[in-house]
Amino acid sequence: MKLKYRLVPQGAADGIVPINLAFIDKQDIDEAGLTYKEACAMVGRDFKNDPVTINVIDQAAVTVTSDGIMNDGAVVAFACADYGKINKDFGVMSISEMPYSEALMAEEPHMKQWNTEHYCGRRLYRGPSPEDRKPLESHNEHMTMTGRITNNNTGSEMMNVVEMTEILALFTGQMEIMKGGDLLVGTAGPDVSVGIGMVVRERRGRIFGWNYGAGKTAHNSGIYAKTVKSDYPAIAADKKIVAEYTLRALDIGMVPGLHLGCSPVVLSIAKAYGKPIALDNIEEAAWVELESIGITREKLSAPTKPMRREEILAHADEILPGMETAKKYKASEICHIRYAENQG
Protein backbone atom coordinates (compact mmCIF):
# COMPACT_ATOMS: atom_id res chain seq x y z
CA MET A 1 0.00 0.00 0.00
CA LYS A 2 1.18 3.52 -0.82
CA LEU A 3 -0.06 6.72 0.81
CA LYS A 4 0.28 10.07 -0.94
CA TYR A 5 1.51 13.05 1.04
CA ARG A 6 2.92 16.49 0.40
CA LEU A 7 6.33 17.49 1.71
CA VAL A 8 7.80 20.94 2.19
CA PRO A 9 11.38 19.85 2.90
CA GLN A 10 13.89 21.44 5.19
CA GLY A 11 15.71 24.08 3.14
CA ALA A 12 12.76 24.83 0.83
CA ALA A 13 11.90 28.37 -0.27
CA ASP A 14 15.53 29.37 -0.82
CA GLY A 15 16.56 28.01 2.57
CA ILE A 16 13.80 29.67 4.61
CA VAL A 17 12.06 26.48 5.81
CA PRO A 18 14.04 25.00 8.75
CA ILE A 19 12.02 21.81 9.36
CA ASN A 20 10.49 19.04 7.23
CA LEU A 21 6.73 19.67 7.00
CA ALA A 22 4.46 16.86 5.76
CA PHE A 23 0.75 17.17 4.93
CA ILE A 24 -1.69 14.31 4.29
CA ASP A 25 -5.14 14.68 2.74
CA LYS A 26 -7.83 13.06 4.91
CA GLN A 27 -9.48 11.76 1.75
CA ASP A 28 -6.37 9.79 0.83
CA ILE A 29 -6.30 8.27 4.32
CA ASP A 30 -9.97 7.31 4.10
CA GLU A 31 -9.50 5.73 0.68
CA ALA A 32 -6.57 3.70 2.00
CA GLY A 33 -8.67 2.47 4.95
CA LEU A 34 -6.18 3.78 7.50
CA THR A 35 -6.57 5.55 10.80
CA TYR A 36 -4.91 8.93 11.25
CA LYS A 37 -2.37 7.37 13.60
CA GLU A 38 -1.50 4.65 11.09
CA ALA A 39 -1.17 7.19 8.27
CA CYS A 40 1.09 9.46 10.31
CA ALA A 41 3.25 6.47 11.27
CA MET A 42 3.66 5.52 7.59
CA VAL A 43 4.82 9.02 6.70
CA GLY A 44 7.06 9.20 9.76
CA ARG A 45 8.89 6.03 8.70
CA ASP A 46 9.97 7.82 5.52
CA PHE A 47 12.31 9.95 7.65
CA LYS A 48 14.91 7.58 9.08
CA ASN A 49 17.33 10.21 10.35
CA ASP A 50 15.49 13.53 10.28
CA PRO A 51 12.55 14.89 12.26
CA VAL A 52 9.30 15.78 10.49
CA THR A 53 5.96 17.27 11.49
CA ILE A 54 2.80 15.79 9.98
CA ASN A 55 -0.61 17.44 9.59
CA VAL A 56 -3.75 15.67 8.36
CA ILE A 57 -5.95 18.12 6.45
CA ASP A 58 -9.66 17.74 5.72
CA GLN A 59 -10.20 20.03 2.75
CA ALA A 60 -13.98 19.57 2.90
CA ALA A 61 -14.22 20.83 6.49
CA VAL A 62 -13.82 24.33 7.95
CA THR A 63 -11.80 25.89 10.73
CA VAL A 64 -11.29 29.31 12.31
CA THR A 65 -8.13 31.39 12.55
CA SER A 66 -7.18 32.77 15.96
CA ASP A 67 -8.57 36.22 15.04
CA GLY A 68 -11.96 34.70 14.22
CA ILE A 69 -11.93 34.33 10.42
CA MET A 70 -13.49 31.13 9.08
CA ASN A 71 -11.45 29.27 6.47
CA ASP A 72 -11.90 26.37 4.10
CA GLY A 73 -10.26 23.19 5.37
CA ALA A 74 -9.12 22.08 8.82
CA VAL A 75 -6.36 20.22 10.61
CA VAL A 76 -7.98 17.01 11.89
CA ALA A 77 -4.84 15.37 13.28
CA PHE A 78 -1.26 16.45 13.84
CA ALA A 79 1.90 14.56 14.71
CA CYS A 80 5.66 14.62 14.77
CA ALA A 81 8.21 11.89 14.07
CA ASP A 82 11.93 11.57 14.71
CA TYR A 83 14.27 8.84 13.44
CA GLY A 84 11.26 7.24 11.75
CA LYS A 85 9.22 6.86 14.92
CA ILE A 86 6.30 8.62 16.61
CA ASN A 87 6.10 8.72 20.41
CA LYS A 88 3.24 6.40 21.34
CA ASP A 89 1.86 8.69 24.08
CA PHE A 90 2.69 12.23 22.98
CA GLY A 91 3.52 12.05 19.28
CA VAL A 92 0.11 12.20 17.58
CA MET A 93 -3.24 13.80 18.36
CA SER A 94 -6.59 13.66 16.57
CA ILE A 95 -9.13 16.48 16.68
CA SER A 96 -12.79 15.78 17.36
CA GLU A 97 -15.44 17.42 15.20
CA MET A 98 -17.39 20.24 16.82
CA PRO A 99 -21.16 19.97 16.31
CA TYR A 100 -23.30 22.90 15.22
CA SER A 101 -25.53 24.35 17.92
CA GLU A 102 -27.49 27.51 18.62
CA ALA A 103 -25.64 27.77 21.94
CA LEU A 104 -22.34 27.99 20.03
CA MET A 105 -23.76 30.71 17.81
CA ALA A 106 -24.91 32.71 20.84
CA GLU A 107 -21.66 32.33 22.80
CA GLU A 108 -19.33 32.94 19.85
CA PRO A 109 -20.80 35.54 17.49
CA HIS A 110 -17.98 35.21 14.94
CA MET A 111 -19.27 31.68 14.27
CA LYS A 112 -22.22 33.14 12.34
CA GLN A 113 -19.88 32.80 9.38
CA TRP A 114 -20.72 29.07 9.55
CA ASN A 115 -24.28 29.87 8.44
CA THR A 116 -23.20 31.53 5.18
CA GLU A 117 -23.23 29.94 1.73
CA HIS A 118 -19.46 29.48 1.85
CA TYR A 119 -19.43 27.19 4.91
CA CYS A 120 -22.97 26.06 5.78
CA GLY A 121 -23.30 22.32 6.46
CA ARG A 122 -19.56 21.62 6.52
CA ARG A 123 -17.76 19.86 9.37
CA LEU A 124 -15.99 22.13 11.89
CA TYR A 125 -12.68 21.35 13.56
CA ARG A 126 -10.78 23.74 15.81
CA GLY A 127 -8.70 22.62 18.81
CA PRO A 128 -8.58 19.29 20.64
CA SER A 129 -11.04 18.27 23.33
CA PRO A 130 -9.85 17.03 26.76
CA GLU A 131 -10.37 13.47 25.49
CA ASP A 132 -8.32 14.19 22.36
CA ARG A 133 -5.44 15.47 24.50
CA LYS A 134 -5.11 12.45 26.79
CA PRO A 135 -2.66 11.51 28.25
CA LEU A 136 -1.49 15.12 27.91
CA GLU A 137 -2.90 17.55 30.44
CA SER A 138 -4.66 20.74 29.42
CA HIS A 139 -2.37 23.59 28.42
CA ASN A 140 -2.47 26.29 25.78
CA GLU A 141 -0.03 24.78 23.31
CA HIS A 142 -2.08 21.83 21.95
CA MET A 143 1.23 20.11 21.24
CA THR A 144 2.57 16.78 20.03
CA MET A 145 6.15 15.78 20.80
CA THR A 146 8.61 13.16 19.59
CA GLY A 147 12.35 13.33 20.18
CA ARG A 148 13.72 16.59 18.80
CA ILE A 149 10.50 17.82 17.22
CA THR A 150 7.26 19.39 18.42
CA ASN A 151 4.13 20.32 16.49
CA ASN A 152 2.34 23.08 18.39
CA ASN A 153 -0.90 25.04 18.41
CA THR A 154 -2.93 22.41 16.55
CA GLY A 155 -0.41 22.04 13.78
CA SER A 156 0.49 25.67 13.10
CA GLU A 157 3.86 26.18 14.80
CA MET A 158 6.65 23.63 14.45
CA MET A 159 9.92 23.54 16.41
CA ASN A 160 13.14 21.55 16.56
CA VAL A 161 13.72 21.87 20.30
CA VAL A 162 17.39 20.86 20.08
CA GLU A 163 18.43 23.24 17.32
CA MET A 164 15.88 25.86 18.47
CA THR A 165 14.60 26.39 14.95
CA GLU A 166 10.93 27.15 14.42
CA ILE A 167 8.44 28.01 11.70
CA LEU A 168 4.92 29.41 11.67
CA ALA A 169 2.64 27.56 9.24
CA LEU A 170 -0.42 29.82 9.06
CA PHE A 171 -3.47 27.77 8.16
CA THR A 172 -4.33 29.64 4.97
CA GLY A 173 -0.84 28.74 3.78
CA GLN A 174 -1.36 25.08 4.63
CA MET A 175 -4.49 25.00 2.49
CA GLU A 176 -2.63 26.57 -0.44
CA ILE A 177 -0.05 23.79 -0.11
CA MET A 178 -2.85 21.23 -0.31
CA LYS A 179 -4.44 22.96 -3.34
CA GLY A 180 -1.20 23.70 -5.18
CA GLY A 181 -1.96 27.41 -4.84
CA ASP A 182 -0.21 30.67 -4.05
CA LEU A 183 2.09 31.13 -1.07
CA LEU A 184 3.98 33.86 0.73
CA VAL A 185 7.12 32.62 2.51
CA GLY A 186 9.60 34.64 4.53
CA THR A 187 10.21 36.27 7.88
CA ALA A 188 7.01 36.87 9.86
CA GLY A 189 7.84 40.43 10.96
CA PRO A 190 6.37 42.64 13.71
CA ASP A 191 2.81 42.82 12.33
CA VAL A 192 2.39 39.04 12.30
CA SER A 193 3.97 38.84 15.76
CA VAL A 194 1.38 41.27 17.15
CA GLY A 195 -1.49 39.77 15.17
CA ILE A 196 -1.06 36.26 16.55
CA GLY A 197 -2.07 37.53 19.98
CA MET A 198 -5.27 39.30 18.88
CA VAL A 199 -7.68 36.43 19.37
CA VAL A 200 -11.36 35.70 19.78
CA ARG A 201 -12.96 33.76 22.64
CA GLU A 202 -13.72 30.18 21.70
CA ARG A 203 -14.52 26.86 23.29
CA ARG A 204 -11.72 24.59 22.06
CA GLY A 205 -9.92 27.17 19.98
CA ARG A 206 -7.03 26.00 17.81
CA ILE A 207 -4.57 28.00 19.92
CA PHE A 208 -6.41 29.73 22.77
CA GLY A 209 -9.59 29.03 24.65
CA TRP A 210 -12.07 31.02 26.69
CA ASN A 211 -9.62 33.31 28.51
CA TYR A 212 -9.43 36.04 25.91
CA GLY A 213 -11.76 37.71 23.44
CA ALA A 214 -12.21 40.26 20.68
CA GLY A 215 -10.52 43.51 21.64
CA LYS A 216 -8.06 41.78 23.99
CA THR A 217 -4.47 40.63 23.55
CA ALA A 218 -3.40 37.15 24.56
CA HIS A 219 0.25 38.15 24.41
CA ASN A 220 -0.14 41.06 26.84
CA SER A 221 3.47 41.95 26.08
CA GLY A 222 3.24 45.69 25.55
CA ILE A 223 5.74 47.17 23.10
CA TYR A 224 7.57 43.83 23.04
CA ALA A 225 4.70 41.93 21.38
CA LYS A 226 6.08 42.95 17.99
CA THR A 227 9.31 41.08 18.78
CA VAL A 228 7.81 37.85 20.18
CA LYS A 229 7.78 35.99 16.85
CA SER A 230 8.94 38.63 14.40
CA ASP A 231 12.11 36.81 13.36
CA TYR A 232 10.42 33.42 12.78
CA PRO A 233 10.14 32.08 9.23
CA ALA A 234 6.51 31.79 8.18
CA ILE A 235 4.43 30.16 5.46
CA ALA A 236 1.24 32.04 4.60
CA ALA A 237 -1.19 32.29 1.72
CA ASP A 238 -0.89 35.07 -0.83
CA LYS A 239 -2.42 38.19 0.71
CA LYS A 240 -5.30 38.30 -1.78
CA ILE A 241 -6.47 34.93 -0.43
CA VAL A 242 -6.31 36.13 3.18
CA ALA A 243 -8.21 39.25 2.12
CA GLU A 244 -10.99 37.19 0.53
CA TYR A 245 -11.65 35.21 3.71
CA THR A 246 -11.64 38.39 5.80
CA LEU A 247 -13.99 40.19 3.41
CA ARG A 248 -16.46 37.32 3.69
CA ALA A 249 -16.65 37.93 7.46
CA LEU A 250 -16.97 41.69 7.08
CA ASP A 251 -19.67 41.25 4.42
CA ILE A 252 -22.03 39.66 6.98
CA GLY A 253 -21.53 42.39 9.56
CA MET A 254 -18.70 41.02 11.66
CA VAL A 255 -17.03 43.92 13.50
CA PRO A 256 -13.32 43.88 14.45
CA GLY A 257 -12.85 44.42 18.17
CA LEU A 258 -16.38 43.16 18.88
CA HIS A 259 -16.89 39.93 16.93
CA LEU A 260 -13.45 39.53 15.37
CA GLY A 261 -9.98 39.85 16.87
CA CYS A 262 -8.26 43.19 16.39
CA SER A 263 -5.35 41.79 14.39
CA PRO A 264 -3.49 44.20 12.09
CA VAL A 265 -4.80 42.36 9.01
CA VAL A 266 -8.45 42.44 10.08
CA LEU A 267 -8.25 46.09 11.15
CA SER A 268 -6.50 47.18 7.95
CA ILE A 269 -9.02 45.47 5.68
CA ALA A 270 -11.98 46.81 7.66
CA LYS A 271 -10.53 50.32 7.46
CA ALA A 272 -9.96 50.09 3.71
CA TYR A 273 -13.46 48.63 3.21
CA GLY A 274 -15.14 51.38 5.24
CA LYS A 275 -16.57 48.90 7.74
CA PRO A 276 -17.10 49.71 11.43
CA ILE A 277 -14.43 48.93 14.01
CA ALA A 278 -15.30 48.71 17.71
CA LEU A 279 -12.52 51.08 18.73
CA ASP A 280 -13.90 51.57 22.25
CA ASN A 281 -13.94 47.81 22.84
CA ILE A 282 -10.22 47.43 22.14
CA GLU A 283 -8.50 47.31 25.50
CA GLU A 284 -5.55 49.51 26.43
CA ALA A 285 -3.11 46.58 26.48
CA ALA A 286 -4.07 45.75 22.88
CA TRP A 287 -3.73 49.40 21.84
CA VAL A 288 -0.17 49.49 23.20
CA GLU A 289 0.75 46.53 21.00
CA LEU A 290 -1.02 47.93 17.94
CA GLU A 291 0.49 51.39 18.36
CA SER A 292 3.96 49.85 18.53
CA ILE A 293 3.54 48.88 14.85
CA GLY A 294 1.90 52.15 13.81
CA ILE A 295 -1.78 51.22 14.07
CA THR A 296 -3.44 53.96 16.11
CA ARG A 297 -6.97 54.97 17.01
CA GLU A 298 -6.44 58.23 15.10
CA LYS A 299 -5.51 56.44 11.88
CA LEU A 300 -8.39 53.98 12.14
CA SER A 301 -10.95 56.71 12.84
CA ALA A 302 -9.70 59.19 10.22
CA PRO A 303 -12.16 59.65 7.32
CA THR A 304 -11.19 57.88 4.09
CA LYS A 305 -12.99 56.85 0.91
CA PRO A 306 -14.04 53.20 1.19
CA MET A 307 -12.58 50.85 -1.39
CA ARG A 308 -14.70 48.36 -3.30
CA ARG A 309 -14.31 44.67 -2.65
CA GLU A 310 -12.54 44.04 -5.95
CA GLU A 311 -10.17 46.94 -5.28
CA ILE A 312 -9.13 45.46 -1.95
CA LEU A 313 -8.40 42.11 -3.56
CA ALA A 314 -6.41 43.79 -6.34
CA HIS A 315 -4.37 45.83 -3.86
CA ALA A 316 -4.11 43.27 -1.06
CA ASP A 317 -0.32 43.39 -1.08
CA GLU A 318 -0.44 47.09 -0.20
CA ILE A 319 -3.36 46.96 2.26
CA LEU A 320 -2.52 43.90 4.38
CA PRO A 321 0.41 44.49 6.74
CA GLY A 322 3.04 41.90 7.57
CA MET A 323 5.69 39.77 5.87
CA GLU A 324 6.85 42.70 3.77
CA THR A 325 10.18 41.01 2.96
CA ALA A 326 8.61 37.64 2.08
CA LYS A 327 8.66 36.14 -1.40
CA LYS A 328 5.75 34.74 -3.41
CA TYR A 329 5.91 31.10 -4.50
CA LYS A 330 3.67 28.66 -6.25
CA ALA A 331 3.12 25.72 -3.90
CA SER A 332 4.67 23.44 -6.52
CA GLU A 333 7.94 25.38 -6.21
CA ILE A 334 8.49 24.40 -2.57
CA CYS A 335 6.30 21.31 -2.11
CA HIS A 336 6.86 17.79 -3.46
CA ILE A 337 4.38 14.92 -3.81
CA ARG A 338 5.71 11.77 -2.16
CA TYR A 339 4.35 8.32 -1.35
CA ALA A 340 4.87 6.45 1.90
CA GLU A 341 4.76 2.66 1.77
CA ASN A 342 3.22 0.40 4.36
CA GLN A 343 6.04 -1.75 5.68
CA GLY A 344 3.74 -4.14 7.44
Secondary structure, DSSP 8 states (H G I E B T S, - for coil): -EEEEEEE-TTHHHHT--SEEEEEEHHHHHHHT--HHHHHHHHHTT-SSS-EEEEEEEEEEEEE-TTS-EEEEEEEEEEEEBTTB--TTTSEEE---B---HHHHHH-GGGGGGGSTTTTT--B--S--HHHHTTS---TT--EEETTEEEETTTTEEEETTTTEEEEE-HHHHHHHHHT-EEEEEE-HHHHHHHTT-----TT-SS--TT--TT--SS--GGGHHHHSTTSEEEEE-HHHHHHHHHHHHHTT--BTTTB---HHHHHHHHHHT----GGGS-HHHHHHHHTTT--HHHHHS------HHHHHHTHHHHS-S-TT-EEEEHHHH-EEEEEE---
